[in-house]
Amino acid sequence: MRFLEAWLEPRILAIVVAATSALWAFIEVAEEVVEGQAHAVDSAILAMLGVTGEIVAPLGPPWLQAAARDITALGSFTVLGLVVLAVSVFLVLARKLRTAAFVVVATVSGALASSLLKHLFSRPRPHLFPHGDYVVSASFPSGHAMISALVYLTLGALLARIVPRRRLKLYVMMIALTLTLLIGISRVYLGVHWPTDVLAGWAAGAGWALLWWGLAERVGSRDRQSERSVNQHGR
């Protein structure tokens, strides 16, 4: 009974509902992709972002393409790996071992889930114009979108728990969300992903992050209950 009550705490219940909604959104997009109903819209959006003629490239001046490549690098496995490593070491030094473990396990499991999903769907990359970034894996879902959503939203949530004011909490989460959105948009702009790849990646990454947040909140709630119980018996 206590187990059920812990999961029914308003905050934890809200996280579970949000995670379920995000994963449901992923399933809906995946169904559209598998049935081929998303191809027309995907192709139309990419066609609008490309220019043809003597040079086939993403729409816009060279500096915009360079900026897009810079932004997309923020969602690369190398950059995200370094960010997670730096944050994890900081948490270990701060003696927050459980939080460090949550960050590492959530990120690694999310990366493995992304690779597995790519293998299962095996969707070809778009080839409407030359790719503006180096790619080696399948297209669906976008690994950049999924893992950046997982990492940046998770780290944003951790930082938001530290800062005292609600306005600062909102600012931190808006930065995390903006980074996630810009990285996903850059993947479409550079022609390396279909739009639905990115939508699915955002949904899967957010859902994965929320599931781990819910688990972390559940563990924290259990610890708080244990502390209260010890204090009451101590009296």
Steps between C-alpha positions, in 0.01 A plus 500: 500500500784737583656422161179603322463813714854610414431472128172688541666808648387795282850589377598143414160430344535811279843380381365155420209647303736730307736210423210286380378784276846548348541129427148489355600786267804299389283198422258713297783650291659158456173358369475781245856429384457124476175537305664748263251777575770742618714491186307763302509757780864422581603542137306824461665657807850399390434624148413842645831508687716423197601706196575350162694622200873487439543428873265283703518595867293603802315827455678807634841669502822309585515651850158352582614157387814536714287604798276198448804271503621664822159451662465142382839420657347577840292186456784275386598198706845651553376829644221341703739237628741767621216695663369191681853406607571848639168515686540147637849571633368820662218307666741235626730767644195657663422157647171472316577147383142392444426804281818437301397139448154607380653740246744243363256209488223711344735630231662165416168316494351776283787473252456123484125541451563748216735258324253214543212705359708605200583135433136391534357767267799520260357807330723640221635852533350774277694577182316803363823700523856422622526445873645789694640267765676163519260210562549125538182361658136458397262794505217416743492626768749786505773409749602865535142601585441208735823511700518881515143504637597238755826665610410869492157456657644275771782742581258791484276329753796434731610863483142623545481309829803691628408859413262656754268724298222380274600752233852353493361147483288599201798665331717190543234271355436740211871493411501119508186487287632759252825309452306180439272667245783675314702179471205313355419780254863511388484129409211564264655818359825318418305232317617209715159417648137499402285728721318201648837352604556807716144504638537136602844569649367788708208289625716196580771708670253697710312184594821321596614797711162522671502130585835541673382818674199308629724222629731754665204674664366162616833412663524847655146472633577163655812639666306796640237265641772288661659808656167616641437153639842491669447846647158407637632182662797695633264725690 
